[in-house]
Amino acid sequence: MVNPPTSQYAENWRNPLSRADWLSGAFHADLARTLERGCFDMIFFADALAVPEDGAGDYATTLRTAGKGAIYLDPIAKAALVAGATSRIGIGATVSTSFVPAYAIARQLLSVDHLSGGRAAWNIVTSTTDAEARNLGQAGIASPAERYDRADEVVRTVDALWRSWEPDALVHDRGRAVFADAARVHRVDGSLSRGPLTLPQSPQGRPVLMQAGSSPRGRAFAARWAEVVFAIGDSPDAMRELRQEIRDRARIDHGRDPDAIRVLQGVQPIVGWTDAEADAKLAALVAQIDLPSALEKLARLLHAEALDAAAPAAEVLAAHRGATGSVGFEDMLAAVSARRSFTVGDLAIEQALNQLHPQLVGSPETIADEMQHLFESEAADGFIVMPALYHSSFEDFVNGVVPELQRRGIFRRAYRGATLREHLAE
């Protein structure tokens, strides 16, 4: 997952090992080519539609400390750029169902799918903040239930628009002077769009659907729609439980084949050529974290005036329940804090270090051991690699861990197919 200038490590922008040209096309093209060299299934771009604010509507802390969400290039623009810079890697773009019309979503994502030769994915989000709603001309964010109700209808409509052209509707018969068969192009049912779309189906038919909600409603949504689920588990058991729940819901509630869903666990690898070197890298990352800034960011996240670093994190989280707008994220904060007996200071440091994503720290062999165990124990169908530093974290992973996984025969040495859906089916 890519979201410069911040990463899952809050001090990425200050670290001399990180590139600083994150507003350039070269930054994103070079990164995508590195991941393609490592035979990654896809690169995907996160997004939000507002600079994060505190409870008083102030965004100063976010901007001064390069908080997550301080700057976002448009993910559709980045996806189009990467499509032209690569030939095999999949490309995921985040688009919100709460604010973008269904027709626009369908057209944008299918355009990227065509331009990339069938490598696009839509990361479906409902957005979570009042600031985003106000930027889009609304009084405030809808409730989680209302957002997911709308998301269901938007995704249903987008999918219908993608299918509004039958696979053989584009005839392009010069001899008969027939461009498209209108009998094979259809309106869509529903109130959000009448169709048809201005595009035929792509080489993979339609973009892949991704989703990352971890609340009960988010899991139900994933079970209904998602082909790829971005999950965060704070332990192997939690990872396994989430994966099984989504598979069971998909099969029981929607009659879907659970093997058609890939549950990918987010991890932050810290790679060294030896375990000791990796431990030293991790220690250096921790040492660079500025505790006052980390506490400010956590206070902004929780809409708190100020936080006492020595206070029990569980008590503070309970007192500010609902502040983030994300039930699943708050559940994870509470679970990790309780399991590890965090103080507020501990939680602030951990949040600044890895956004509470599990870390894999060690040599290529050590990290490959952990990934192989999680995969073979059915805790994950794959992984979303969350960098600490751009681009060095990805380069370390591609140069060290990928060859070790390939040596063990559990990861591809070359792409067999041309489309993202083909990559995911391997």
C-alpha positions in Angstrom: 0.0 0.0 0.0 1.3 3.4 -1.0 0.5 6.7 0.7 3.5 9.2 0.6 4.8 11.4 2.2 3.7 9.4 5.2 3.8 5.7 5.5 2.8 3.4 8.3 5.9 4.9 10.0 5.1 8.5 11.0 8.7 9.7 10.7 9.2 8.5 7.1 9.3 12.0 5.8 12.1 13.0 8.1 14.3 9.9 7.5 17.3 10.4 5.2 16.8 6.9 3.7 13.4 8.0 2.3 12.9 9.7 -1.1 11.4 13.1 -0.8 10.1 13.5 -4.4 6.7 12.0 -3.5 4.8 14.5 -5.6 6.6 13.5 -8.8 5.5 11.0 -11.4 9.0 9.4 -11.2 8.5 8.5 -7.5 5.4 6.4 -8.2 6.6 5.0 -11.5 9.9 3.9 -9.9 8.1 2.3 -7.0 5.7 0.4 -9.2 8.5 -0.9 -11.3 10.4 -2.1 -8.2 7.3 -4.0 -7.0 6.7 -5.4 -10.5 10.3 -6.7 -10.5 9.3 -8.5 -7.2 6.3 -10.0 -9.0 3.8 -8.4 -6.6 0.1 -8.9 -7.4 -0.6 -5.2 -7.2 0.2 -1.8 -5.9 -2.6 0.1 -4.4 -3.1 3.7 -3.5 -5.0 4.8 -0.3 -7.0 8.1 -0.2 -9.0 10.5 1.9 -10.8 13.6 1.0 -9.8 16.0 3.8 -6.8 16.9 5.9 -7.5 15.2 9.2 -8.7 17.5 12.0 -8.9 17.4 15.7 -12.2 17.7 17.6 -12.2 21.5 17.2 -11.8 21.3 13.5 -8.1 22.3 13.5 -5.7 20.7 11.1 -2.5 22.4 12.3 -1.1 19.3 14.0 -1.6 17.1 10.9 0.2 19.6 8.6 3.1 20.5 11.0 3.9 16.8 11.7 3.1 15.4 8.3 0.3 13.3 9.9 -1.3 10.6 7.9 -3.5 12.3 5.3 -1.7 15.6 5.2 -1.3 15.2 1.4 -2.9 12.9 -1.1 -2.4 12.9 -4.8 -5.6 11.6 -6.6 -5.4 7.8 -6.7 -7.0 7.6 -10.2 -4.3 9.9 -11.6 -1.6 7.8 -10.0 -3.2 4.6 -11.3 -3.2 5.9 -14.8 0.4 7.0 -14.5 1.5 3.5 -13.2 -0.5 1.8 -16.0 1.8 3.5 -18.5 5.0 2.7 -16.5 4.4 -1.0 -16.0 3.1 -4.0 -17.9 2.0 -6.7 -15.4 1.5 -5.5 -11.9 -2.1 -4.8 -10.8 -3.1 -1.3 -9.8 -5.6 -0.5 -7.0 -7.2 2.9 -6.5 -9.4 4.0 -3.6 -12.7 5.7 -4.3 -15.4 6.6 -1.8 -19.0 5.4 -2.2 -20.2 8.2 0.0 -19.3 11.1 -2.2 -18.5 10.0 -5.8 -21.5 9.1 -8.1 -21.7 5.5 -9.2 -21.4 6.4 -12.9 -18.2 8.3 -12.3 -16.7 5.5 -10.3 -17.6 2.9 -12.9 -16.2 5.1 -15.7 -12.9 6.0 -13.9 -12.1 2.5 -12.8 -13.0 0.8 -16.0 -10.9 3.4 -17.9 -7.9 2.5 -15.8 -8.7 -1.2 -16.4 -8.6 -0.6 -20.2 -5.5 1.6 -20.1 -3.6 -1.1 -18.1 -4.8 -4.1 -20.1 -7.0 -5.4 -17.3 -5.0 -4.7 -14.2 -7.3 -2.4 -12.2 -8.9 -2.8 -8.8 -11.3 -0.6 -6.9 -10.6 -0.3 -3.1 -14.0 0.5 -1.8 -14.3 2.9 1.1 -17.2 4.7 2.7 -15.2 7.5 4.3 -15.4 8.3 8.0 -15.1 12.0 8.8 -17.2 15.1 8.9 -14.2 17.0 7.3 -14.5 14.9 4.2 -18.3 15.4 4.0 -18.0 19.1 4.4 -15.3 19.2 1.6 -17.9 17.6 -0.6 -20.7 20.0 0.2 -22.4 18.0 2.9 -23.3 19.0 6.5 -21.6 16.0 8.0 -20.8 12.3 7.6 -23.6 9.8 7.6 -23.9 7.1 10.2 -21.9 3.9 9.6 -25.2 2.0 8.8 -26.3 4.7 6.3 -22.8 4.7 4.7 -22.8 0.9 4.2 -26.4 1.0 2.9 -25.4 3.5 0.3 -22.2 1.5 -0.4 -24.2 -1.6 -1.2 -26.4 0.3 -3.7 -23.4 2.1 -5.2 -21.4 -1.1 -5.7 -24.5 -2.9 -7.2 -24.9 0.0 -9.6 -21.3 0.2 -10.6 -21.2 -3.6 -11.2 -24.3 -3.3 -13.4 -22.7 -0.5 -15.4 -19.6 -2.5 -15.9 -21.8 -5.3 -17.3 -24.1 -3.0 -19.3 -22.1 -4.0 -22.4 -22.1 -7.7 -23.0 -18.6 -9.2 -23.7 -19.2 -9.3 -27.5 -21.1 -6.0 -27.8 -18.2 -4.2 -29.4 -18.2 -5.6 -32.9 -15.9 -3.1 -34.8 -16.9 -4.7 -38.2 -15.5 -2.3 -40.8 -16.9 -4.4 -43.7 -20.5 -4.3 -42.4 -20.1 -0.8 -41.0 -21.2 -1.9 -37.5 -19.3 -0.5 -34.6 -21.3 -1.9 -31.7 -24.4 -4.1 -31.4 -26.9 -2.0 -29.6 -29.0 -5.1 -28.7 -26.1 -6.2 -26.5 -25.8 -2.9 -24.6 -28.3 -2.3 -21.8 -29.8 0.1 -19.3 -29.3 -0.7 -15.6 -32.0 -0.9 -12.9 -31.8 1.4 -9.9 -32.0 5.0 -8.9 -28.3 5.9 -9.0 -27.8 5.6 -12.8 -29.7 4.4 -15.8 -26.7 3.5 -18.0 -25.3 2.3 -20.2 -21.7 3.0 -19.5 -19.6 4.7 -22.2 -17.1 1.8 -22.1 -17.2 -1.9 -23.1 -15.9 -4.6 -20.8 -12.2 -4.8 -20.2 -9.7 -7.6 -20.8 -10.5 -8.9 -17.4 -14.2 -8.1 -17.7 -14.3 -5.6 -14.9 -12.0 -4.3 -12.2 -11.3 -6.4 -9.1 -13.2 -5.3 -5.9 -11.2 -4.7 -2.7 -12.5 -3.7 0.7 -10.9 -3.1 4.1 -13.7 -2.7 6.6 -13.2 -4.6 9.9 -16.3 -3.7 11.8 -19.2 -6.3 11.8 -21.0 -4.4 9.0 -17.7 -4.0 7.2 -17.1 -7.7 7.3 -20.6 -8.4 6.1 -20.0 -6.0 3.2 -16.7 -7.8 2.3 -18.4 -11.2 2.4 -21.0 -9.9 -0.1 -18.8 -8.0 -2.6 -15.0 -8.3 -2.1 -12.6 -10.4 -4.1 -9.7 -9.0 -2.0 -10.1 -8.2 1.7 -7.4 -6.0 3.3 -7.3 -7.2 6.9 -5.4 -6.2 10.0 -5.1 -8.8 12.8 -3.2 -8.1 16.0 -2.3 -11.8 16.4 -2.2 -15.0 14.2 -5.4 -16.2 16.0 -7.2 -12.9 15.2 -6.0 -13.1 11.6 -7.3 -16.7 11.3 -10.6 -15.9 12.9 -11.3 -12.9 10.6 -10.4 -14.9 7.5 -12.7 -17.7 8.4 -15.5 -15.4 9.4 -15.5 -13.7 6.0 -15.2 -17.0 4.1 -18.1 -18.4 6.1 -20.3 -15.4 5.6 -19.6 -15.3 1.9 -20.6 -19.0 1.5 -23.6 -19.0 3.9 -25.1 -15.5 3.3 -24.4 -15.0 -0.4 -23.7 -18.4 -1.9 -20.2 -17.4 -2.9 -17.2 -19.7 -3.3 -15.0 -18.7 -0.4 -11.9 -19.7 -2.4 -12.7 -16.8 -4.7 -11.9 -14.4 -1.9 -8.3 -13.5 -1.0 -7.9 -12.2 2.6 -4.6 -10.3 2.7 -3.1 -9.4 6.1 -1.3 -6.1 6.4 2.2 -6.4 7.8 5.2 -4.1 8.2 8.5 -5.9 7.4 11.8 -4.6 8.7 14.4 -6.5 6.7 18.1 -6.9 7.5 20.6 -9.3 6.1 20.8 -10.7 9.6 18.3 -10.7 12.5 20.7 -8.4 14.4 20.8 -5.9 11.5 17.0 -5.9 11.4 16.7 -5.3 15.1 19.1 -2.4 14.8 17.0 -0.9 12.0 13.9 -1.2 14.1 15.7 0.4 17.1 16.7 3.3 14.9 13.1 3.8 13.6 11.8 3.8 17.2 14.6 6.3 18.3 13.6 8.8 15.6 10.0 9.0 16.8 9.2 12.3 18.6 7.0 11.4 21.6 5.3 14.8 21.9 4.4 14.7 18.2 3.2 11.1 18.5 1.0 12.2 21.5 -0.3 15.1 19.5 -1.3 12.9 16.6 -3.0 10.4 18.9 -4.9 13.2 20.7 -6.0 14.5 17.3 -7.1 11.0 16.3 -9.2 10.6 19.5 -10.5 14.3 19.4 -8.9 14.8 22.9 -7.5 18.0 24.2 -4.3 16.5 25.6 -3.1 13.1 26.6 -1.1 11.9 29.6 1.6 9.5 28.4 1.5 7.6 31.7 -2.3 7.0 31.7 -3.6 3.5 30.9 -4.5 3.4 27.2 -7.5 1.2 27.7 -9.2 3.8 29.9 -8.4 6.7 27.5 -9.7 4.8 24.5 -12.9 3.9 26.3 -13.5 7.5 27.2 -13.1 8.6 23.6 -15.0 5.8 21.9 -16.5 6.8 18.6 -14.1 9.7 17.9 -12.4 8.2 14.9 -15.6 7.2 13.0 -14.2 3.7 12.4 -15.6 1.0 14.7 -13.2 -1.7 13.4 -10.1 0.5 13.9 -11.2 1.4 17.5 -11.8 -2.2 18.2 -8.2 -3.0 17.1 -6.8 -0.1 19.2 -8.6 -1.5 22.3 -7.6 -5.1 21.7 -3.9 -4.3 21.1 -3.7 -1.9 24.1 -5.4 -4.5 26.4 -3.3 -7.4 25.3 0.0 -5.5 25.6 -1.0 -3.4 28.7 -0.1 -0.2 26.9 0.1 3.2 28.5 -1.0 6.1 26.3 2.7 6.8 25.5 3.2 3.2 24.5 0.2 3.4 22.2 1.3 6.7 20.7 4.7 5.2 19.9 3.3 2.0 18.4 0.8 4.0 16.3 3.6 6.2 15.0 5.8 3.2 14.3 3.5 0.9 12.4 -0.2 2.1 12.7 -0.7 -1.1 14.8 0.1 -3.4 11.8 2.0 -6.6 12.8 5.7 -6.2 12.3 7.9 -8.9 10.7 11.5 -8.2 11.9 14.5 -10.2 10.8 16.6 -11.6 8.0 14.9 -12.7 4.8 14.8 -16.2 6.1 13.2 -15.2 9.4 10.5 -13.1 7.7 9.9 -15.8 5.1 9.4 -18.3 8.0 6.8 -16.1 9.6 5.0 -15.4 6.3 5.0 -19.1 5.3 3.6 -20.1 8.7 0.8 -17.5 8.5 -0.1 -18.7 5.0 0.1 -22.4 5.7 -1.9 -22.1 8.9 -4.7 -20.3 7.0 -4.3 -17.0 8.8 -3.8 -15.3 5.5 -4.1 -15.9 1.7 -1.4 -13.3 1.2 -0.1 -10.1 2.5 -0.2 -6.3 2.0 3.3 -5.0 2.6 3.2 -1.8 4.5 6.5 0.2 4.2 8.3 2.0 6.9 10.5 4.0 4.4 10.0 4.9 0.8 11.4 3.2 -1.3 14.0 1.4 0.8 11.6 -0.8 2.7 10.2 -2.2 -0.6 13.6 -2.6 -2.1 14.8 -4.5 1.0 11.8 -6.8 0.7 12.1 -7.3 -3.1 15.8 -7.9 -2.9 15.8 -10.1 0.2 12.5 -11.7 1.1 11.0 -12.3 -2.4 14.0 -14.4 -3.5 13.7 -16.5 -0.3 10.0 -17.1 -0.8 10.7 -18.0 -4.5 13.5 -20.4 -3.4 10.9 -22.2 -1.2 8.5 -22.5 -4.1 5.7 -20.5 -2.4 5.8 -17.4 -4.5 5.9 -16.9 -8.3 9.2 -16.2 -10.2 7.3 -14.6 -13.1 3.8 -13.5 -13.9 1.9 -16.3 -15.7 -1.1 -14.1 -16.7 -1.6 -10.6 -17.9 -4.6 -9.4 -15.8 -4.9 -8.8 -12.0 -7.6 -11.3 -11.7 -5.3 -13.9 -13.2 -2.5 -13.0 -10.8 -4.9 -13.5 -7.8 -6.0 -16.9 -9.1 -2.5 -18.3 -9.1 
